[in-house]
């Protein structure tokens, strides 16, 4: 009986500890698989070092995308995950992004075009995925279904769903 109680207690403590962890490890450093110069936002898939298998690589720019590595500025590469709202973007660590992560569209081209992922707030781009007035997250023009419905043209991104 005593052994059963001890096992149940240990299982409960372990279960509570796991509930407090970030299952996607958002913010954990990841690797640029090509090691090449980053000229635009990239989402690497699969990124085996990330539980979500997604690594968001942001280029160095005046508005963000940079982390210091031994005094040298390098592109920011962090584990990310798909999201629906900012509550899905709680970071495992803030070592790569001091201002935290938000749920936003990171790319308007490629296989992850117009899909929301957790993005470092410092890497939002004014008039693209950041409102220039209040700094909040906005949907890029190319990802807005209303843009395509009014034009009568088909969206350039297959992830844009017309209503």
C-alpha positions in Angstrom: 0.0 0.0 0.0 2.8 2.3 0.9 4.6 1.6 -2.4 1.4 2.4 -4.3 1.0 5.7 -2.5 4.6 6.6 -3.2 4.3 5.8 -6.9 1.0 7.8 -7.2 2.7 10.8 -5.4 5.7 10.7 -7.7 3.5 10.4 -10.8 1.4 13.3 -9.7 4.4 15.5 -9.1 5.9 14.6 -12.5 2.6 15.2 -14.2 2.3 18.7 -12.7 5.9 19.5 -13.7 5.2 18.5 -17.3 2.1 20.7 -17.5 4.2 23.8 -16.7 6.6 23.1 -19.6 6.4 24.7 -23.1 5.7 21.7 -25.3 7.1 23.4 -28.4 10.2 25.0 -26.9 9.4 28.3 -28.5 12.5 30.6 -28.3 15.0 27.8 -28.1 18.0 28.4 -30.4 17.9 26.3 -33.6 20.2 25.9 -36.6 20.1 27.4 -40.1 20.5 24.1 -42.0 22.2 25.6 -45.1 24.4 27.9 -42.9 24.0 30.4 -45.8 23.4 34.1 -45.7 19.9 34.9 -44.6 18.3 37.4 -46.9 14.7 37.0 -45.9 12.5 35.2 -43.3 12.8 31.5 -43.6 11.0 28.6 -41.8 13.1 25.5 -41.7 11.1 22.2 -41.6 12.0 19.7 -40.3 14.2 21.2 -37.6 15.0 18.2 -35.5 16.2 20.3 -32.5 12.7 21.8 -32.1 9.8 19.7 -30.8 7.5 21.4 -33.3 10.0 20.7 -36.0 9.9 24.3 -37.1 12.8 26.8 -36.9 12.1 30.5 -37.7 15.2 32.2 -39.2 15.0 36.0 -39.3 17.6 38.1 -41.2 19.6 40.8 -39.5 17.8 44.1 -40.1 17.4 47.5 -38.4 14.1 46.5 -36.9 15.3 43.2 -35.4 16.3 39.7 -36.4 19.7 39.8 -34.7 21.3 38.2 -31.7 24.8 38.7 -30.5 27.2 35.7 -30.8 30.5 36.5 -29.2 30.2 40.2 -30.2 29.1 39.4 -33.7 25.6 40.1 -34.9 24.0 37.0 -36.5 20.5 36.2 -37.8 18.0 35.1 -35.1 17.1 31.4 -35.4 14.6 30.2 -32.9 12.2 27.2 -32.5 8.7 28.2 -33.3 5.3 26.6 -33.7 2.0 27.3 -35.5 -0.4 29.3 -33.4 -3.9 30.8 -33.2 -3.2 33.6 -30.7 -0.5 35.1 -28.5 -1.3 32.7 -25.7 0.1 29.9 -27.8 3.5 31.6 -27.9 4.7 31.4 -24.4 8.5 31.2 -24.7 10.7 28.5 -23.1 13.4 31.1 -22.8 13.8 34.8 -23.5 17.6 34.5 -24.2 17.0 35.0 -27.9 14.1 37.4 -27.7 13.8 39.7 -24.6 10.5 41.2 -25.6 8.7 37.9 -26.0 6.8 36.1 -28.9 3.6 36.9 -30.6 1.4 35.0 -33.0 1.8 36.5 -36.5 2.3 35.7 -40.2 6.1 35.5 -40.7 6.2 34.7 -44.4 4.2 35.6 -47.5 5.9 33.2 -49.8 6.9 29.5 -49.7 5.2 26.5 -48.1 4.5 28.5 -44.8 3.1 31.6 -46.5 0.3 33.2 -44.6 0.4 30.7 -41.8 0.6 32.1 -38.2 3.7 31.1 -36.2 5.2 32.4 -33.0 7.5 35.4 -34.0 9.8 37.4 -31.8 8.1 40.8 -31.2 11.4 42.5 -32.3 11.1 40.9 -35.7 7.7 42.3 -36.7 7.9 44.5 -39.8 6.0 47.8 -39.9 3.2 47.8 -42.6 3.8 44.1 -43.2 2.8 42.2 -40.0 3.0 45.1 -37.5 0.7 48.1 -37.3 2.9 51.2 -37.6 0.6 53.2 -35.3 0.2 51.0 -32.2 2.9 48.3 -32.9 0.3 45.5 -32.7 0.2 42.5 -35.0 -1.7 42.8 -38.4 -2.4 40.4 -41.2 -0.2 41.1 -44.2 -2.1 42.5 -47.2 -1.1 39.4 -49.3 -2.7 37.1 -46.7 -6.0 39.0 -46.3 -8.9 37.1 -48.1 -10.7 40.4 -48.6 -7.8 41.6 -50.8 -8.3 38.7 -53.2 -12.1 38.7 -53.1 -12.2 42.4 -54.1 -9.7 41.9 -56.9 -11.3 38.8 -58.4 -7.9 37.2 -58.6 -6.7 34.0 -57.0 -4.5 34.3 -54.0 -0.8 33.8 -54.7 -0.5 31.8 -51.4 -2.4 28.5 -51.3 -2.8 28.9 -47.5 -5.2 31.9 -48.0 -8.7 30.5 -47.8 -11.4 32.6 -49.5 -14.8 32.6 -47.8 
